[in-house]
Amino acid sequence: MLSSRFIAGAAALALFAAPALGADYLDGAVQSTDIGGQMVLTDANGMTLYIFDNDEPGVSNCYDDCAVKWPPLFADAEAEPEGDFTVVERTDGTAMWAYKGMPLYYWYEDAAPGDITGDGVGGVWHLALE
C-alpha cells in the first residue's frame, strides 16, 4: 500500500514538472515548445506554427498559392474559442485557429518537428510565439 506521504510527494513533483513539458492547448492540438530558447507554438506533433504580417486580427489573407505553401491550422466545425485561441472563418468556408487574434499556419518546407525554416520568409512570416 502506498503511503499518503509518497502520493503527496509524487503529486507535488508532477505539478512542478508539468510546466517544463510546455503548455498544452485545445486538448493537445496546440502546444508551447521550447525551440532555440523561445516558447514557440507547435501542433501536437511538434510542427512549428507561424503568423503572417499581412493578416489582421481575426482575418486570414492567405489563400490559393499562399495557402498551399502556408497551410492553415484548420479547426473543426465544432471548435470553440479557448483562452487566447479563437476560430477564424475563412472566405472559402473553412475555419482555422488563431492565437491572440492572429491566424496560425504551417510552412510546407518544415519537414520535422522543431524545424523553423519558415521564420522570416519574405520578411512577413514569423514564428508564433507564446
C-alpha positions as CSV (number, residue, x, y, z in Angstrom):
1,M,0.0,0.0,0.0
2,L,1.4,3.4,-0.9
3,S,1.7,5.9,1.9
4,S,-0.1,9.2,1.7
5,R,3.2,10.9,2.1
6,F,4.5,9.2,-1.1
7,I,1.4,10.1,-3.0
8,A,1.5,13.8,-1.9
9,G,5.2,14.0,-2.9
10,A,4.5,12.5,-6.3
11,A,1.7,14.9,-6.9
12,A,3.9,17.9,-5.9
13,L,6.6,16.7,-8.3
14,A,4.1,16.4,-11.1
15,L,2.9,19.9,-10.6
16,F,6.5,21.3,-10.9
17,A,7.3,19.0,-13.8
18,A,4.3,20.0,-16.0
19,P,5.5,23.5,-17.0
20,A,8.8,22.1,-18.2
21,L,6.9,19.9,-20.7
22,G,5.3,23.0,-22.3
23,A,1.8,24.3,-22.1
24,D,-0.9,22.3,-23.8
25,Y,-3.9,24.0,-25.5
26,L,-7.0,23.0,-27.3
27,D,-7.0,19.4,-25.9
28,G,-3.5,18.8,-27.2
29,A,-3.9,20.2,-30.7
30,V,-1.5,23.1,-30.0
31,Q,1.3,23.2,-27.5
32,S,4.1,25.5,-26.5
33,T,7.6,24.1,-27.2
34,D,11.0,25.5,-26.4
35,I,12.8,25.9,-29.7
36,G,16.1,27.7,-29.5
37,G,15.2,29.3,-26.2
38,Q,11.9,30.7,-27.4
39,M,8.5,29.3,-26.5
40,V,7.0,28.6,-29.9
41,L,3.5,27.3,-30.7
42,T,3.5,23.9,-32.4
43,D,0.9,21.3,-33.2
44,A,0.6,18.1,-31.2
45,N,3.3,16.5,-33.3
46,G,5.8,19.4,-32.7
47,M,5.4,21.0,-36.1
48,T,6.0,24.8,-35.9
49,L,3.2,27.3,-36.3
50,Y,3.6,30.7,-37.9
51,I,1.8,34.0,-38.2
52,F,1.6,36.3,-41.3
53,D,2.1,40.1,-41.1
54,N,-0.4,40.6,-43.9
55,D,-3.2,39.1,-41.8
56,E,-5.3,41.2,-39.5
57,P,-6.6,40.1,-36.1
58,G,-9.4,37.6,-36.9
59,V,-8.8,37.7,-40.7
60,S,-6.8,35.4,-42.8
61,N,-5.4,36.9,-46.0
62,C,-3.6,33.7,-47.1
63,Y,-5.4,31.8,-49.9
64,D,-4.7,30.0,-53.2
65,D,-0.9,29.5,-53.7
66,C,-0.2,31.2,-50.3
67,A,-2.4,28.5,-48.5
68,V,-0.6,25.7,-50.4
69,K,2.8,26.9,-49.1
70,W,1.4,28.0,-45.7
71,P,-1.4,25.6,-44.8
72,P,-3.8,26.9,-42.2
73,L,-4.1,25.2,-38.8
74,F,-7.7,24.1,-39.5
75,A,-10.3,24.0,-36.8
76,D,-13.2,21.5,-36.6
77,A,-16.7,22.8,-37.3
78,E,-17.4,22.4,-33.5
79,A,-14.3,24.3,-32.4
80,E,-14.9,26.8,-29.6
81,P,-12.6,29.6,-28.6
82,E,-10.3,28.8,-25.6
83,G,-8.4,31.5,-23.8
84,D,-6.1,33.3,-26.3
85,F,-7.2,30.9,-29.0
86,T,-10.0,31.9,-31.3
87,V,-11.6,30.5,-34.5
88,V,-11.3,32.5,-37.8
89,E,-13.8,31.9,-40.5
90,R,-12.1,31.8,-43.9
91,T,-13.7,33.1,-47.1
92,D,-13.6,29.5,-48.5
93,G,-15.9,28.3,-45.8
94,T,-13.3,26.6,-43.7
95,A,-12.3,27.6,-40.2
96,M,-8.8,27.9,-38.7
97,W,-7.2,28.6,-35.3
98,A,-5.8,31.9,-34.3
99,Y,-3.7,32.9,-31.3
100,K,-4.3,36.3,-29.9
101,G,-6.3,37.1,-33.0
102,M,-3.6,36.1,-35.5
103,P,-4.3,33.1,-37.7
104,L,-1.9,30.2,-37.4
105,Y,-0.2,28.4,-40.3
106,Y,2.3,25.7,-41.1
107,W,5.2,26.1,-43.6
108,Y,5.3,23.5,-46.3
109,E,9.1,23.2,-46.2
110,D,9.3,22.3,-42.5
111,A,9.9,18.5,-42.6
112,A,10.4,17.5,-39.0
113,P,9.3,18.7,-35.5
114,G,11.3,21.7,-34.4
115,D,12.1,22.9,-38.0
116,I,11.7,26.7,-38.2
117,T,12.6,27.2,-41.9
118,G,9.6,29.5,-42.4
119,D,10.7,32.1,-39.9
120,G,11.4,35.3,-41.7
121,V,10.3,34.2,-45.2
122,G,9.5,37.2,-47.3
123,G,10.0,39.4,-44.2
124,V,6.3,38.8,-43.4
125,W,6.2,35.3,-41.8
126,H,7.2,34.7,-38.2
127,L,7.2,32.1,-35.5
128,A,4.0,32.1,-33.5
129,L,5.5,32.9,-30.1
130,E,3.7,32.2,-26.9
